[in-house]
Amino acid sequence: MDTEMKSFSITPVEAGSLVTPKGFSAAGIHTGVKRYRLDLGVIYCEVPASSAAVYTLNKVQAAPIKITKDSIAQEGKLQAVIVNSGNANACTGKRGIEDAYTMRKETAEIFEIPEHYVAVSSTGVIGEFLQIDKIINGIKKIKALTQVKFDAAERFNEAILTTDTINKRACFQTTIDGKTITFGGAAKGSGMIHPNMATMLAFLTTDANIEPEWLQKALNQVIDVTFNRITVDGDTSTNDTVVVMASGLANNVTLTDAHPEWDRFIVALKTTCEQLAKKIARDGEGATKLIEVQVKGALNDEDAGKVAKSIVGSDLVKSAIYGTDANWGRIICATGYSGANINPDTIDISIGGIQTLKDGMPIPFSEEEATQYLATENIMIYVDLHLGDGFGKAWGCDLTYDYVRINAGYRT
Amino acid sequence: MDTEMKSFSITPVEAGSLVTPKGFSAAGIHTGVKRYRLDLGVIYCEVPASSAAVYTLNKVQAAPIKITKDSIAQEGKLQAVIVNSGNANACTGKRGIEDAYTMRKETAEIFEIPEHYVAVSSTGVIGEFLQIDKIINGIKKIKALTQVKFDAAERFNEAILTTDTINKRACFQTTIDGKTITFGGAAKGSGMIHPNMATMLAFLTTDANIEPEWLQKALNQVIDVTFNRITVDGDTSTNDTVVVMASGLANNVTLTDAHPEWDRFIVALKTTCEQLAKKIARDGEGATKLIEVQVKGALNDEDAGKVAKSIVGSDLVKSAIYGTDANWGRIICATGYSGANINPDTIDISIGGIQTLKDGMPIPFSEEEATQYLATENIMIYVDLHLGDGFGKAWGCDLTYDYVRINAGYRT
């Protein structure tokens, strides 16, 4: 990413967030669905923004996903995203659908925009009905809060968290047609909310000028190598959603793949998604370390991605890294069952800067040095398959006692 | 299985083992590859036995797998299987292949049989060369031990274990053409051996009369619903192997699918494999419980199997069961991402006798009763998809602190 960032002149905005791109405001509020913490957030755009989204591949999908799909399908435009935490509104049948429509309607009314300009998202407990009255009260109050600029993005970020331990935001800028284009984002990750599974939500904003269909194409392309490359425990939730809104207020020439700076737009969007994805992986339940696997020399990029995901998803690799054990045997094993084309006799593996395997055979290395490296917080694993030019990355976290503790904990 | 066993008159033999079928003997010996425990085992058949095998799908395959494939490919007959534990002879290149051939040659010589009547199997550390001299010494002594009948199967079983906590054996009988046909088996399971991954090995014996090609067909059919339906951590090792040998000494009419009792043969073989598979799952690393998932109402058996495996493979489900939490939300979630055809609105879920979900919606149940049930050692999960007649089972174990402890433990 760093090389790409340099060659495409993409720069991070340290204090930036999803309200840094022109046209966006946000807020977070406490409605009482959760006992103490903020539990309802909104992103608002002063103009109808070109919008695109991707959703969980789980065949059991929560009610709000249906409503968001319906909204975006109509014009490809959104002006508001309303998100509650504490309750996922999943496995809630007809009433769940009605509740999600109610969230949309109330948000549209308070912001005085068409209903289909509103997306709805939920995360939290499965199989319980929303306390819809509390949420309606929250929606009625939340518009006023979007006028308060101080800490607005932080409050939105906090409102969408479940057992996440940190807020996750990203902001990058680049130049297209001589105009500054800003990308912002907020995400919640793989914290389990009692009593159910982890959900990944990400909301991206930009002031780039782009039509919905091209925004969807860009998002699809970028998702595959960012959010689809992280794993905490292999479970795919019922609520996973990534939404991107583009206000167009940067006034660049409308972006399509015929635009000479299309690639720069793609890399900037990818950079923003990758940062959020890495923050989600690092904050996996019970995690103490971020693991990044880079695979090169695959027959193609898809195969490289398969190997990277297979390694970073292996409980045996994850446990070994928790235990600071340079266990390359588990890494080659996960390479072998990844489904990618490989030749066992041409595989090189390095853990950080320490090479452990060459041409499929172990080579001597300093266990002490390896242990020292594995005691750090950002672990890199490099695999070279020596078959072609395919390259891919994936991110995950270590498997710890705390993962078991968090997920074995009986519901209170 | 129980219903099938009754309708096909298949009976367990309590004290039986892989030497109960006519023609087989076995032994286990300590060669010094492991410090204290038995580490070399042999199964010997007094006649060339029709043989078949299946192997790991991992593209990184240990050296002995190549040698066993070569042996069986020649005539489909085996008279001896030599197995060492403590070292997997994987990622050992040319020298590993040579060592595995040496094991085959030495075994053939001592038993005075052709080399291609010998299969070779290894389990243990990856990436270290075999201490082949110790193993050769062991092979030279092991033939004499096959004459000792007392505890022979137990000693073989022990010699193939790694971090398994119990010996795993099975024995069943049925009647074909009025003759008693016996099936025996031994397995090692999902104990990790320092410093590498779990390996599954299973060796089956029978005195049925059957040609190699039909034995292979039977094994393929049975493997899919037994050994391929267990999971401990989703990692597939480089050494996984299942071998079956049929001495023919029961003198039934040669079995093919045209034989009127072919189905009985299949069910008896399946019953033996299923018992070994369940013992492997129950003895997964750190496990305190066996989990069995039964799925019915799928569009077809394949889909039922997908759902069952997805549930039993979910870290979130496994952690919840460790924590005695009747977390049906994680079960429906794993159903949704299984890849099988499902309708979220027609799913029923029961945990033991306690129904928690009907038509995709939660129904009230006694948490106390559920917790009591989940504190037992054999956990049943029932899923009904209400779409068709497809049925399938899968087995696994809970995810515990001890799994992490065992797998994070630094290599000594």
Contacts between the chains, C-beta under 8 A, distances in Angstrom:
chain1	res1	chain2	res2	distance
A	57	B	337	6.7
A	58	B	333	6.6
A	58	B	336	4.0
A	58	B	337	4.6
A	59	B	336	4.5
A	59	B	337	7.3
A	59	B	342	5.3
A	59	B	344	6.4
A	60	B	332	5.6
A	60	B	333	6.5
A	60	B	335	6.8
A	60	B	336	3.3
A	60	B	342	7.5
A	60	B	344	4.5
A	60	B	347	7.9
A	60	B	360	7.6
A	61	B	336	7.8
A	61	B	344	7.4
A	90	B	329	7.7
A	91	B	329	6.9
A	91	B	332	6.3
A	91	B	344	7.7
A	91	B	357	7.4
A	91	B	360	6.1
A	91	B	361	6.3
A	91	B	362	6.3
A	92	B	361	7.4
A	93	B	345	7.5
A	93	B	360	6.9
A	93	B	361	5.1
A	125	B	329	7.9
A	126	B	329	3.6
A	126	B	332	7.7
A	126	B	333	7.5
A	127	B	328	7.4
A	127	B	329	5.6
A	127	B	357	7.9
A	127	B	361	7.7
A	127	B	362	4.1
A	128	B	362	7.8
A	192	B	316	7.4
A	195	B	325	6.8
A	195	B	327	5.5
A	195	B	329	6.3
A	196	B	327	7.0
A	196	B	329	4.0
A	196	B	330	6.5
A	196	B	333	7.4
A	197	B	316	5.5
A	197	B	329	6.7
A	197	B	330	5.6
A	197	B	333	5.1
A	198	B	316	7.8
A	233	B	314	7.9
A	233	B	315	4.3
A	233	B	316	6.2
A	234	B	234	7.3
A	234	B	313	7.9
A	234	B	314	7.4
A	234	B	315	6.6
A	235	B	314	5.7
A	235	B	315	6.8
A	235	B	316	5.1
A	235	B	330	7.3
A	235	B	333	6.4
A	235	B	334	6.8
A	235	B	337	7.3
A	236	B	333	7.5
A	236	B	336	7.7
A	236	B	337	4.3
A	237	B	333	6.4
A	238	B	333	5.9
A	238	B	336	6.4
A	313	B	234	7.8
A	314	B	233	7.8
A	314	B	234	7.4
A	314	B	235	5.6
A	315	B	233	4.3
A	315	B	234	6.6
A	315	B	235	6.8
A	315	B	315	7.1
A	315	B	403	7.7
A	315	B	407	7.2
A	316	B	192	7.3
A	316	B	197	5.4
A	316	B	198	7.8
A	316	B	233	6.2
A	316	B	235	5.0
A	316	B	407	5.8
A	319	B	403	7.4
A	319	B	404	5.6
A	319	B	407	3.4
A	319	B	408	4.7
A	320	B	407	6.6
A	320	B	408	6.8
A	322	B	404	6.8
A	322	B	408	4.7
A	323	B	407	7.2
A	323	B	408	2.9
A	323	B	409	5.9
A	323	B	410	5.6
A	324	B	410	6.6
A	325	B	195	6.8
A	325	B	408	7.1
A	325	B	409	7.5
A	325	B	410	5.2
A	325	B	411	6.0
A	327	B	195	5.4
A	327	B	196	7.0
A	327	B	411	7.5
A	328	B	127	7.3
A	329	B	90	7.7
A	329	B	91	6.9
A	329	B	125	7.8
A	329	B	126	3.6
A	329	B	127	5.6
A	329	B	195	6.2
A	329	B	196	4.0
A	329	B	197	6.7
A	330	B	196	6.5
A	330	B	197	5.5
A	330	B	235	7.3
A	332	B	60	5.6
A	332	B	91	6.2
A	332	B	126	7.6
A	332	B	238	8.0
A	333	B	58	6.6
A	333	B	60	6.5
A	333	B	126	7.4
A	333	B	196	7.4
A	333	B	197	5.1
A	333	B	235	6.4
A	333	B	236	7.5
A	333	B	237	6.4
A	333	B	238	5.9
A	334	B	235	6.8
A	335	B	60	6.8
A	336	B	58	4.0
A	336	B	59	4.5
A	336	B	60	3.3
A	336	B	61	7.8
A	336	B	236	7.8
A	336	B	238	6.4
A	337	B	56	8.0
A	337	B	57	6.7
A	337	B	58	4.6
A	337	B	59	7.3
A	337	B	235	7.3
A	337	B	236	4.2
A	342	B	59	5.3
A	342	B	60	7.5
A	344	B	59	6.5
A	344	B	60	4.5
A	344	B	61	7.3
A	344	B	91	7.6
A	345	B	93	7.4
A	347	B	60	7.9
A	357	B	91	7.4
A	357	B	127	7.8
A	360	B	60	7.6
A	360	B	91	6.0
A	360	B	93	6.9
A	361	B	91	6.3
A	361	B	92	7.4
A	361	B	93	5.0
A	361	B	127	7.6
A	362	B	91	6.4
A	362	B	127	4.0
A	362	B	128	7.7
A	367	B	411	7.9
A	371	B	410	7.4
A	399	B	404	6.0
A	399	B	407	7.8
A	399	B	408	7.9
A	400	B	404	6.4
A	400	B	408	7.9
A	401	B	401	5.3
A	401	B	404	5.4
A	401	B	405	7.6
A	403	B	315	7.7
A	403	B	319	7.4
A	403	B	404	7.5
A	404	B	319	5.6
A	404	B	322	6.8
A	404	B	399	6.1
A	404	B	400	6.4
A	404	B	401	5.4
A	404	B	403	7.5
A	404	B	404	6.1
A	405	B	401	7.6
A	407	B	315	7.3
A	407	B	316	5.8
A	407	B	319	3.5
A	407	B	320	6.6
A	407	B	323	7.2
A	407	B	399	7.8
A	408	B	319	4.7
A	408	B	320	6.8
A	408	B	322	4.7
A	408	B	323	3.0
A	408	B	325	7.1
A	408	B	399	7.9
A	408	B	400	7.9
A	409	B	323	6.0
A	409	B	325	7.5
A	410	B	323	5.6
A	410	B	324	6.6
A	410	B	325	5.1
A	410	B	371	7.4
A	411	B	325	6.1
A	411	B	327	7.6
A	411	B	367	7.9
